[in-house]
Amino acid sequence: MGNLTPPYGDNGSFVQPMLDATDLYVEQLVAIAQYYGFDGWAFNFETNLLHGNKSARQLVTFLSRLTTRLHSALAGSKVVWYDSVDMQGIISYQNELNANNGPYFEACDGIFLNYNWSTAGLNSSATYAGDRARDVFAGIQPFIKQFDTYQSLQQADQAGVSGGLFAQSWTYQKQTDSDPFEKREQRFWIGHPPQYPKPQNCVASVISERPLPATYPLVTNFNVGRGRMFFVDGSQVSAVGTEPVEVHWGNLSAQDILPTYRYWTSAGSPRLFEPRICHDAAFDGGGSLLIAAARSRKGDSIKLTLFNVALTIPADCTFSLTFMPFNEASLPELAVILACVSGDIALPQSATGGAGWQTVTTDLSSHAGAQINSVQLKITAASDTLTEVAVLIGELKLMDIAAPQYPAAVMGLSAVDSVFTQSAMGSMISSLDLIWDAPIDDACAWNVYQVLDSSTNVTYIFLGRAFRTAWHLENFVFGTVQEVTFCVQPRNRYGYNQPLGSATAIVSVTWANQDSTNIGAADV
């Protein structure tokens, strides 16, 4: 969600212009949410209002209009108010829902209570809210509650209200060498080790897992939104760091759908194989799912339940799995199991040999109408000797199409707002924006490249992946050339990238020896 927080202690001078021009600001907030893909807006007004009760009533009207407008523009969007300003326009944390903050709650989708609540206050809040009691969020700070956060969630749940966590980044910010982030994160959310099917002493012990959205496609490369390098279609397109644990990029927009359970060994020994996210190799993005056993014998196996789903297999449906052996380890036998209401569908994944990525695709049309409850992965050691076994899962797809579908080229690719400078050392530098248009729903991401075209071959230098139809280049060095060419490669929701080549939209930018703003050329 977007978060609107005015300066602390400004006595309403920042907020009042917004209240005096409600319709203008409402439309701008809706437009921002649409463009950036926000799920809604949260309001944290920890400042007195300029005109007291009059401004407070204006603020109620503002929240009501924004909520109505946002709902019409973005399905499922929410507007949430933080328990701060009362109806007199004064900072007064109530720590419960009552008449002093109730009008703000009634104007929007929910209220995030201040953190000093009591059990009695939560009970009275539930009574005040009536059938909207779950729209009351008891504020909880992991920096204070730490690994006991789940206990506060239990208190909220027992009172019939919801829980709201603020600054879950505690697991990252307070990590140490002996207590690393990944271990802390697991303990906080699902327990360490997790005790499926009923986790204990963690957030998951209070909040049950939910099926993934019942829509196709289900596509994941197991990206967590960060990595040591970047891959596209199995090829490394960016530089790599020197340290195995070093992270070189981070972008939560690049995060994929991750397994519902991390990780549930629903059959076999959980101590035999260890699943984890690996940043050393990927099929797309910066991560893959590594499943490894340091020592195993033929027939040793586990079954991992990965995804909780609620999907009905359509008439046109395919499943594909992309995998490869990890380093010098032996490749185990793989089978995907679609656990259905009518019985399991087993999909053996036969390797064709070789050390690179392999993709096995299965037509599921003969199972049309079957209802899938979960997606599972069975790993079995195939060697007779005691040996290391390891496999990387680079991509998993469950799609409502019978054959690959590639996105169309972007349209109107242009370079705009170009600013050209020359350093004291003579380097030619430019900062510019690339912008383009894309057919609706045809692409969900775009790979941006610099194109080097010689008389013998074309080389594409990866610059990054955009998740909106724009890309900013800051202090781009032209080197010794006067003109640089860029191209944009769309990627659709089925995980298919448009093949690079003559159909890819390109734009060229010519360096100008002056500080200026230059609207660049259109696409070629």
C-alpha positions in Angstrom: 0.0 0.0 0.0 1.0 3.6 -0.5 1.6 5.4 2.8 0.8 9.1 3.2 2.6 10.6 6.2 2.8 14.4 6.6 5.7 16.0 8.5 5.5 15.4 12.2 4.4 18.5 14.2 3.6 20.8 11.3 0.2 21.6 12.8 -1.7 20.8 9.7 -0.1 23.1 7.2 0.8 20.2 4.9 -2.6 18.5 5.2 -5.0 21.4 4.9 -4.4 22.2 1.1 -5.4 18.5 0.5 -8.6 19.0 2.5 -9.5 22.2 0.7 -9.2 20.6 -2.7 -10.5 17.1 -2.0 -11.5 16.0 -5.5 -8.1 17.1 -7.0 -6.1 15.1 -4.5 -8.4 12.1 -4.6 -7.9 11.8 -8.3 -4.1 12.2 -8.0 -3.9 9.5 -5.3 -6.1 7.1 -7.4 -3.8 7.7 -10.4 -0.7 7.1 -8.4 -2.1 3.8 -7.0 -3.1 2.7 -10.5 0.3 3.5 -12.1 2.4 1.9 -9.4 0.1 -1.0 -8.7 -0.6 -0.1 -5.0 -3.2 -2.1 -3.2 -4.5 1.1 -1.6 -3.5 3.8 0.8 -2.6 4.0 4.5 -2.9 7.3 6.3 -0.6 8.1 9.2 -1.4 11.7 10.3 0.6 12.2 13.4 0.1 16.0 13.4 -2.6 18.3 14.7 -5.0 19.6 12.1 -5.0 23.3 11.2 -8.7 24.1 12.0 -9.4 21.6 14.7 -12.9 19.9 14.4 -13.6 21.6 11.0 -10.5 20.1 9.5 -11.3 16.7 11.1 -14.7 16.7 9.4 -13.1 17.7 6.1 -10.7 14.8 6.6 -13.6 12.3 7.1 -15.1 13.5 3.8 -11.8 13.2 2.1 -11.4 9.6 3.3 -14.9 8.7 2.3 -14.5 10.1 -1.3 -11.1 8.5 -1.7 -12.4 5.1 -0.6 -15.4 5.2 -3.0 -13.3 6.4 -5.9 -10.5 3.9 -5.3 -12.9 0.9 -5.0 -14.3 1.9 -8.4 -10.9 2.2 -10.0 -9.0 -0.8 -8.4 -10.8 -4.0 -7.4 -9.9 -5.1 -3.9 -8.2 -1.9 -2.9 -8.2 -0.7 0.7 -7.9 2.6 2.5 -6.8 2.3 6.1 -6.6 5.0 8.8 -4.0 5.0 11.7 -5.3 5.8 15.2 -3.7 9.2 15.6 -5.8 12.4 15.2 -9.1 12.5 17.0 -12.3 14.3 15.9 -11.1 17.5 17.5 -8.1 17.6 15.1 -5.7 16.8 17.9 -3.1 14.0 18.2 -4.7 11.7 20.7 -3.9 8.0 20.4 -7.0 6.1 21.6 -5.5 2.6 21.5 -9.0 1.4 20.7 -11.9 2.1 18.4 -14.4 4.6 20.0 -16.4 7.7 19.2 -13.2 9.8 19.1 -11.8 8.0 16.0 -14.9 6.1 14.9 -15.9 8.6 12.0 -12.5 8.0 10.3 -13.1 4.2 10.6 -16.6 4.5 9.2 -15.3 6.5 6.2 -12.8 4.0 5.0 -11.9 0.3 5.0 -10.2 -0.1 8.4 -8.3 1.4 11.3 -4.8 0.5 12.5 -4.9 0.9 16.3 -2.0 2.5 18.2 0.2 -0.1 19.9 -0.7 0.4 23.6 -4.0 -1.4 23.4 -5.3 -3.7 26.1 -7.5 -6.8 25.9 -10.4 -4.8 27.3 -9.8 -2.2 24.6 -9.8 -4.7 21.9 -13.1 -6.2 23.2 -14.8 -2.8 23.2 -13.4 -2.1 19.8 -15.0 -5.2 18.4 -18.3 -4.2 20.0 -18.1 -0.7 18.5 -17.2 -2.0 15.0 -20.0 -4.6 15.0 -20.0 -6.7 11.8 -16.8 -4.8 10.8 -14.8 -6.0 13.7 -12.2 -7.7 11.5 -11.5 -4.3 9.9 -10.0 -3.2 13.2 -6.2 -4.0 13.2 -4.5 -4.1 16.6 -1.1 -2.5 16.0 1.9 -4.8 16.8 5.6 -3.9 16.7 7.9 -6.8 16.1 10.8 -4.6 17.3 9.2 -4.8 20.7 7.4 -8.1 20.7 10.2 -9.9 18.6 9.6 -13.6 18.4 6.6 -13.3 20.7 4.7 -11.3 18.1 2.4 -14.3 17.5 1.1 -14.0 21.1 -0.2 -10.5 20.4 -1.8 -11.8 17.2 -3.5 -14.5 19.3 -4.9 -11.8 21.6 -6.3 -9.8 18.7 -7.8 -13.0 17.2 -9.4 -14.0 20.5 -11.0 -10.5 20.8 -12.5 -10.9 17.3 -10.3 -8.2 15.6 -7.4 -8.4 13.2 -3.7 -7.9 13.8 -1.5 -5.3 12.1 2.3 -5.7 12.0 4.5 -2.7 11.7 8.2 -3.0 10.8 8.6 -6.7 10.2 12.0 -5.7 9.0 13.2 -6.4 12.5 14.2 -9.9 11.4 16.6 -8.3 8.9 17.8 -5.2 10.8 18.7 -7.1 13.9 20.4 -10.1 12.3 23.9 -11.2 13.5 26.5 -13.6 12.1 25.3 -16.3 14.6 21.6 -15.5 14.0 21.3 -14.7 10.3 18.3 -13.1 8.6 17.0 -16.3 6.8 16.9 -18.3 10.1 15.2 -15.4 12.0 12.7 -14.9 9.2 11.7 -18.5 9.2 11.4 -18.6 13.0 9.3 -15.5 13.0 6.8 -16.5 10.3 6.6 -20.3 10.2 8.9 -21.6 13.1 12.4 -23.0 13.0 12.2 -25.7 12.1 8.6 -25.4 10.8 6.2 -28.0 12.3 3.7 -28.7 9.4 0.8 -29.2 9.1 0.4 -27.2 12.4 3.2 -24.6 12.9 3.9 -23.7 16.5 5.0 -20.4 18.3 5.1 -18.3 15.1 2.8 -16.1 13.0 1.6 -19.1 11.0 0.3 -20.6 14.2 -2.3 -17.8 14.2 -2.8 -17.0 10.6 -3.6 -20.1 8.4 -2.3 -20.5 4.9 -4.6 -19.6 2.1 -4.7 -21.0 -1.4 -3.1 -19.0 -4.2 -5.6 -17.0 -6.3 -7.7 -19.3 -8.4 -6.5 -17.9 -11.7 -4.2 -19.1 -14.4 -1.3 -19.1 -15.0 0.7 -20.2 -12.0 4.3 -19.3 -13.0 7.2 -19.0 -10.7 11.0 -18.9 -11.0 11.4 -18.8 -7.2 12.7 -15.3 -7.2 12.7 -13.6 -3.8 13.4 -10.2 -5.2 17.2 -10.1 -4.9 20.2 -11.9 -6.2 23.9 -12.1 -7.0 23.4 -11.9 -10.7 20.5 -11.9 -13.2 19.5 -14.5 -15.7 17.1 -14.5 -18.7 16.0 -17.8 -20.3 18.7 -19.7 -18.5 21.6 -17.4 -19.6 23.5 -15.1 -17.2 23.1 -11.5 -18.4 24.7 -9.6 -15.6 28.0 -9.6 -13.7 28.5 -11.8 -10.7 30.0 -10.9 -7.3 33.1 -12.5 -5.9 31.5 -13.7 -2.7 28.9 -16.6 -2.7 26.7 -14.9 -0.1 27.0 -11.4 -1.5 23.8 -9.8 -2.9 24.2 -7.4 -5.8 20.7 -6.4 -6.7 17.3 -6.1 -4.9 13.9 -5.3 -6.3 10.8 -6.6 -4.6 8.8 -6.1 -7.8 10.9 -9.0 -9.2 9.6 -11.3 -6.5 7.7 -14.4 -7.8 5.0 -16.4 -6.3 6.9 -18.4 -3.6 5.9 -21.7 -2.1 3.0 -21.7 0.4 5.1 -24.0 2.6 8.8 -23.4 3.2 9.3 -26.3 3.4 6.9 -29.1 4.1 8.3 -32.6 3.8 4.9 -34.3 3.6 6.5 -37.7 3.0 10.0 -39.1 3.7 12.6 -37.8 6.0 12.9 -34.0 6.4 16.5 -34.4 7.4 17.6 -36.2 4.3 17.1 -33.5 1.7 17.5 -29.8 2.4 15.4 -27.3 0.2 16.5 -23.7 0.1 16.6 -20.7 -2.3 19.9 -20.6 -4.3 21.4 -17.5 -5.8 24.2 -19.1 -7.6 22.1 -20.1 -10.7 18.7 -19.3 -12.0 16.6 -19.8 -15.1 15.1 -16.3 -14.9 15.8 -13.6 -12.4 18.2 -14.2 -9.5 17.1 -17.3 -7.7 16.0 -20.9 -8.0 14.9 -23.7 -5.6 17.8 -26.0 -4.6 17.0 -29.4 -3.2 20.1 -31.3 -2.0 21.3 -34.2 0.0 24.9 -34.5 1.1 24.7 -38.3 1.3 21.9 -40.5 0.0 21.3 -44.1 -1.2 19.2 -45.3 -4.1 15.5 -45.1 -3.2 15.9 -42.4 -0.5 13.1 -39.8 -1.2 11.0 -37.0 0.1 7.8 -35.4 -1.1 7.6 -31.6 -0.7 4.2 -29.9 -0.7 5.0 -26.6 -2.3 1.8 -24.8 -3.2 -1.7 -24.7 -1.8 -4.0 -24.0 -4.8 -7.6 -24.2 -5.7 -7.5 -24.6 -9.5 -9.7 -26.5 -12.0 -7.9 -27.9 -15.0 -9.3 -26.3 -18.1 -9.6 -27.9 -21.6 -6.3 -26.4 -22.7 -3.8 -26.9 -19.9 0.0 -27.6 -19.8 2.4 -28.1 -17.0 6.2 -27.6 -17.3 9.1 -27.9 -15.0 12.6 -26.5 -15.8 15.5 -28.1 -13.8 19.2 -29.0 -13.9 21.8 -30.8 -11.7 23.6 -28.5 -9.3 27.4 -28.4 -9.7 28.9 -31.9 -9.8 26.1 -33.5 -7.8 24.1 -36.4 -9.2 20.6 -35.6 -10.5 17.8 -37.3 -8.6 14.6 -38.7 -10.1 11.9 -36.1 -10.2 8.1 -36.3 -10.2 5.5 -33.6 -9.9 2.3 -34.6 -8.1 -0.9 -32.6 -8.6 -3.0 -33.6 -5.6 -6.6 -33.5 -6.8 -10.0 -34.1 -5.2 -10.4 -37.1 -7.5 -6.9 -38.5 -6.9 -3.3 -37.6 -7.5 -1.9 -36.9 -11.0 1.7 -38.0 -11.2 4.0 -36.3 -13.8 7.4 -38.0 -14.0 10.1 -35.5 -15.1 12.4 -37.5 -17.3 15.9 -35.9 -17.7 17.4 -35.9 -21.2 21.0 -35.7 -20.0 23.5 -32.9 -20.0 24.4 -30.3 -17.4 22.2 -27.4 -18.6 18.6 -26.5 -18.0 16.0 -29.0 -19.1 12.3 -28.4 -19.5 9.7 -31.1 -19.4 6.2 -30.1 -20.6 3.1 -32.3 -20.0 -0.3 -31.9 -21.7 -3.0 -32.0 -19.0 -6.1 -31.7 -21.3 -7.1 -35.3 -20.6 -7.6 -34.3 -16.9 -9.9 -31.4 -17.7 -12.3 -30.7 -14.9 -10.1 -32.1 -12.1 -9.7 -29.8 -9.1 -6.1 -29.3 -7.9 -5.6 -28.8 -4.2 -1.8 -28.7 -4.0 1.3 -29.0 -6.1 4.0 -31.4 -4.8 7.4 -32.4 -5.8 8.9 -35.9 -5.2 12.7 -36.3 -5.2 14.3 -39.8 -5.2 18.0 -40.6 -5.2 18.8 -42.8 -8.2 22.4 -43.9 -7.5 23.3 -47.2 -5.9 26.3 -45.6 -4.1 26.4 -43.1 -1.2 26.7 -39.8 -3.1 25.7 -36.2 -3.1 22.4 -35.5 -4.9 21.2 -32.0 -5.8 18.8 -30.4 -8.3 17.9 -26.8 -9.1 14.3 -26.1 -10.0 14.4 -23.0 -12.2 10.8 -22.7 -13.3 7.4 -24.2 -12.6 4.4 -23.4 -14.8 0.8 -24.5 -14.7 -0.8 -22.7 -17.7 -4.2 -22.5 -19.4 -2.7 -22.6 -22.9 -1.7 -25.5 -25.2 1.4 -24.0 -26.7 3.8 -21.1 -25.9 2.5 -17.6 -26.5 5.0 -14.8 -27.0 4.3 -11.1 -26.3 4.1 -8.6 -29.1 6.8 -5.9 -29.4 6.4 -2.7 -27.5 5.1 0.4 -29.3 6.2 4.0 -29.3 9.7 3.4 -27.7 11.3 6.8 -27.2 14.1 8.4 -25.3 13.0 11.5 -23.4 14.3 14.1 -21.0 17.9 13.4 -22.0 20.5 15.5 -20.3 24.0 15.4 -21.8 27.3 16.3 -19.9 31.0 15.9 -20.4 33.2 15.1 -17.4 36.5 16.8 -16.7 38.2 13.7 -18.0 36.3 14.0 -21.3 33.8 11.1 -20.8 30.5 11.6 -22.6 27.6 11.0 -20.1 23.8 11.2 -20.4 20.9 10.7 -18.1 17.6 9.9 -19.8 14.3 8.1 -19.6 13.1 5.3 -22.0 9.3 5.2 -22.3 7.1 2.9 -24.3 3.5 1.6 -24.7 2.4 -2.0 -24.4 -0.8 -3.8 -25.4 -3.0 -4.3 -22.3 -2.3 -7.5 -20.4 0.2 -8.6 -23.1 3.3 -8.1 -20.9 4.1 -7.8 -17.2 7.8 -7.0 -17.4 10.3 -5.6 -19.8 14.0 -6.3 -20.2 16.1 -3.3 -21.2 19.3 -3.7 -23.2 22.0 -1.7 -24.9 22.4 -2.9 -28.5 25.9 -3.2 -30.0 25.6 -3.8 -33.7 28.8 -4.6 -35.6 29.2 -5.8 -39.2 29.4 -9.4 -38.0 27.1 -9.8 -35.1 24.6 -8.1 -32.6 25.4 -8.0 -28.9 22.8 -7.2 -26.2 24.0 -5.8 -22.9 21.5 -6.2 -20.2 20.7 -3.0 -18.3 17.8 -4.2 -16.1 14.2 -5.4 -15.9 11.4 -2.8 -15.7 7.9 -3.5 -14.2 6.4 -0.3 -15.6 6.6 1.1 -19.2 9.5 3.3 -18.3 13.2 3.0 -17.5 15.6 5.6 -16.1 19.3 5.7 -17.0 21.5 7.8 -14.7 25.0 8.9 -15.9 25.1 6.5 -18.7 28.5 6.5 -20.3 28.6 6.7 -24.1 32.3 5.8 -24.2 33.9 6.6 -27.5 30.7 6.5 -29.7 28.4 9.4 -30.5 25.3 7.2 -30.7 23.9 4.5 -28.5 21.0 2.1 -29.3 18.6 0.6 -26.8 16.0 -2.1 -27.1 13.1 -3.3 -24.9 12.1 -7.0 -24.7 8.7 -7.7 -23.3 7.9 -10.7 -21.0 4.4 -11.9 -20.5 2.6 -13.5 -17.5 3.3 -17.0 -18.9 7.0 -16.4 -18.5 7.8 -16.1 -22.2 10.2 -13.4 -23.4 9.8 -12.0 -26.9 12.8 -13.4 -28.9 15.4 -10.7 -29.4 15.9 -9.9 -33.1 14.4 -7.8 -35.9 11.0 -7.6 -34.3 12.4 -6.0 -31.1 11.6 -2.3 -30.8 14.8 -0.1 -30.6 15.6 3.5 -30.2 18.9 5.4 -30.8 20.2 8.4 -28.8 22.8 10.8 -30.2 25.1 12.5 -27.7 25.0 16.3 -27.7 28.0 18.3 -26.4 26.0 20.5 -24.1 23.9 20.6 -21.0 20.4 20.5 -22.4 17.1 18.7 -22.5 16.6 16.7 -25.7 13.4 14.8 -26.6 14.7 11.6 -28.2 13.8 9.8 -31.4 10.8 7.5 -31.8 11.2 3.8 -32.2 12.6 2.3 -35.4 
